[in-house]
Amino acid sequence: MMFEKRQDYKVWRKKHNIRLWDVSKYIHLSEGTISRWENDMRDIPEWKVELYDKFIQEYETGKVNAK
């Protein structure tokens, strides 16, 4: 995981004005599932977390435009 805590993903996403929809489209999970994961209410497979990490890396290098 890129961040220590799940909530840090949410903080990063909000800081960059990234919608749950953008993340869900990239990692192929529903917005609700991602929201519940970010809020520590459910788990998702590690490989989906790795896709979230990849989304962040690609966003920060300009390879993904999420707005």
C-alpha positions in Angstrom: 0.0 0.0 0.0 1.2 3.4 -0.9 -0.2 4.9 2.3 -0.2 3.5 5.9 -3.9 4.1 6.5 -6.9 3.7 4.2 -8.1 7.1 5.2 -5.0 8.6 3.7 -6.2 7.5 0.2 -9.4 9.5 0.8 -7.4 12.5 2.0 -5.2 12.3 -1.1 -8.3 12.0 -3.3 -10.0 14.9 -1.8 -6.9 17.1 -1.9 -6.6 16.5 -5.6 -10.4 16.8 -6.2 -10.6 13.3 -7.5 -14.1 11.8 -7.6 -14.8 8.3 -6.4 -16.2 7.7 -9.9 -12.7 8.3 -11.4 -11.1 5.8 -9.1 -13.9 3.2 -9.5 -13.7 3.4 -13.2 -9.9 2.8 -13.1 -9.9 -0.1 -10.6 -13.3 -1.6 -11.6 -15.0 -1.4 -8.2 -18.2 0.4 -7.3 -18.0 3.9 -5.8 -19.7 2.5 -2.7 -17.2 -0.3 -2.3 -14.2 2.2 -2.5 -15.9 4.6 -0.1 -16.5 1.8 2.5 -12.9 0.6 2.1 -11.6 4.2 2.5 -13.7 4.5 5.6 -12.5 1.2 7.0 -15.9 -0.5 6.7 -14.9 -3.3 4.4 -11.9 -4.9 2.8 -10.9 -5.1 -0.9 -8.4 -7.5 -2.5 -4.7 -6.4 -2.2 -4.4 -6.3 -6.0 -7.2 -3.7 -6.1 -5.3 -1.6 -3.6 -2.3 -1.9 -5.9 -4.4 -0.6 -8.8 -5.4 2.3 -6.6 -1.7 2.9 -6.0 -1.1 2.8 -9.7 -3.9 5.2 -10.3 -2.3 7.7 -7.9 1.1 7.3 -9.5 -0.2 7.7 -13.0 -2.3 10.7 -11.9 0.7 12.4 -10.3 2.9 11.8 -13.4 0.1 13.1 -15.7 -0.7 9.8 -17.4 -4.2 9.8 -16.1 -6.6 12.7 -16.3 -9.3 12.4 -13.8 -11.1 15.7 -14.1 
